[in-house]
Amino acid sequence: MRVLDILECTTVDGPGFRTSIYVAGCRHQCPGCHNPQSWDAKGGVDMSIDDILAVVRRDPFGGVTLSGGDPMFQAGECVELCQRIKESTGKSLWCYTGFTWEEIHSHGSREMVQLAEMVDVLVDGRFVMALRDTDLLFRGSANQRLIDVPRTIECGCVCLWQRD
């Protein structure tokens, strides 16, 4: 898996302390992106799932966030990582993607759909500079949604995540 960075104990990519895994590669290339160095799919370093899990396990309490880049461009590897995180730690999983829930389900690969449906919260949609809002919780532009994935699957329509 190509990984740009792993940040431990961060509080900006979801609620509470989290381990954020920034994967390499993003073809969206949104103007104004806060992480354009993540666009290069060959950036970062190759890491095994076991090596990433070792970092995730160092924090016994915090959740895990996949960001990037766009994890959907490495969906197969991210699915395996998320399965192993859920099986071995039970940690909450968030995933940021430039794709919308609807795009993933209508045009995405099987692995993209799997990844979207196995996380607890999917932050979806491309960053749009004209909709940038620094007051938004855990996202950069007003079009992006914090989707409560289990509720969305249960209800059959997009349900937004609400902070407790």
C-alpha positions in Angstrom: 0.0 0.0 0.0 1.4 3.5 -0.9 1.3 5.6 2.3 2.3 9.3 2.5 2.2 9.6 6.2 0.6 8.2 9.4 -0.3 10.7 12.0 -1.0 9.4 15.5 -3.1 11.2 18.1 -4.6 13.7 15.7 -7.9 15.4 16.4 -8.7 17.0 13.0 -9.8 13.9 11.0 -12.8 12.8 13.1 -13.9 12.9 16.7 -11.5 12.2 19.5 -7.9 11.1 19.1 -7.3 9.2 15.9 -4.6 7.6 13.9 -4.9 9.1 10.4 -3.4 7.2 7.5 -2.7 9.4 4.4 -2.6 7.2 1.3 -0.9 8.3 -1.9 -2.8 9.1 -5.1 -5.7 11.3 -6.1 -7.0 12.0 -9.6 -9.6 14.5 -8.4 -6.9 17.2 -8.0 -9.3 19.7 -6.5 -8.3 23.3 -6.9 -7.3 24.6 -3.5 -6.6 21.1 -2.1 -4.8 21.4 1.3 -2.7 18.3 0.4 -1.7 18.5 -3.3 1.5 16.5 -2.6 -0.9 13.5 -2.1 -2.0 13.5 -5.7 1.0 11.5 -6.9 0.1 7.8 -6.7 3.8 6.9 -6.6 4.5 9.3 -3.7 5.2 8.2 -0.2 6.4 4.7 0.7 5.2 1.1 0.3 3.9 -0.2 3.6 2.5 -3.6 4.4 -0.8 -4.0 6.1 1.0 -5.5 9.1 3.2 -2.5 9.4 0.3 -0.1 9.3 -1.6 -2.2 11.8 1.4 -2.1 14.2 1.1 1.7 14.2 -2.7 1.6 14.6 -2.4 -0.7 17.6 0.0 1.6 19.5 -3.1 3.7 20.5 -5.5 1.3 22.2 -8.4 3.8 22.4 -8.4 6.2 19.3 -10.2 5.7 16.1 -8.7 5.4 12.6 -9.1 7.7 9.6 -8.2 7.0 6.0 -7.4 10.1 4.0 -5.0 11.1 1.4 -4.9 11.4 -1.5 -8.1 9.4 -1.9 -8.3 5.9 -0.3 -10.8 4.9 -3.1 -7.8 4.8 -5.5 -6.3 2.0 -3.3 -9.7 0.5 -2.3 -8.6 -3.1 -2.4 -5.7 -2.5 0.0 -7.9 -0.2 2.2 -10.6 -2.9 2.4 -8.1 -5.4 3.7 -6.7 -2.9 6.2 -10.2 -2.0 7.4 -11.2 -5.6 7.8 -8.1 -6.3 9.9 -8.6 -3.2 12.0 -12.2 -4.2 12.7 -11.4 -7.8 13.5 -8.4 -7.0 15.7 -9.3 -3.7 17.4 -12.9 -2.8 16.9 -11.8 0.9 16.4 -14.1 3.3 14.7 -13.2 3.9 11.0 -13.6 7.1 9.0 -12.7 7.5 5.3 -12.4 10.7 3.3 -13.0 10.5 -0.5 -13.6 12.9 -3.3 -16.2 10.6 -4.7 -19.8 11.0 -3.5 -21.7 8.0 -2.0 -23.9 8.0 -5.1 -20.9 8.0 -7.5 -19.3 5.1 -5.6 -22.5 3.1 -5.8 -23.3 3.8 -9.4 -19.9 3.8 -11.0 -17.4 2.5 -8.5 -15.6 -0.8 -8.4 -16.7 -3.6 -6.1 -13.8 -2.7 -3.8 -14.8 0.9 -3.6 -18.4 0.0 -2.6 -17.0 -2.5 0.0 -14.7 0.2 1.4 -17.5 2.8 1.6 -19.8 0.3 3.3 -17.4 -1.0 5.9 -16.4 2.4 7.5 -18.5 4.1 10.2 -18.4 7.5 8.6 -17.7 8.4 5.0 -16.7 12.0 4.3 -17.7 12.3 0.7 -17.3 14.9 -2.1 -14.6 16.8 -3.8 -13.3 20.0 -2.1 -14.8 23.0 -3.7 -12.9 26.3 -3.1 -16.0 28.4 -3.6 -17.8 26.5 -0.9 -14.8 26.5 1.5 -15.9 27.0 5.1 -13.4 26.9 8.0 -16.2 26.6 10.5 -17.3 23.2 9.2 -16.6 20.2 11.4 -14.2 17.7 9.9 -14.4 18.9 6.3 -13.3 21.8 4.1 -16.3 22.7 1.9 -20.0 22.8 2.4 -20.8 20.2 -0.3 -18.9 17.5 1.6 -21.0 15.3 3.8 -20.3 13.3 7.0 -22.3 10.1 6.2 -23.3 7.8 9.0 -22.7 4.6 7.0 -24.5 2.0 9.2 -27.6 4.2 9.4 -27.5 4.9 5.6 -27.3 1.2 4.8 -30.2 0.5 7.3 -32.4 3.3 6.0 -31.6 2.9 2.3 -30.9 6.7 2.0 -28.0 8.9 3.0 -28.1 9.7 6.7 -25.7 12.3 8.0 -23.5 11.7 11.0 -24.4 13.6 14.1 -21.8 14.4 16.9 -23.0 12.9 20.2 
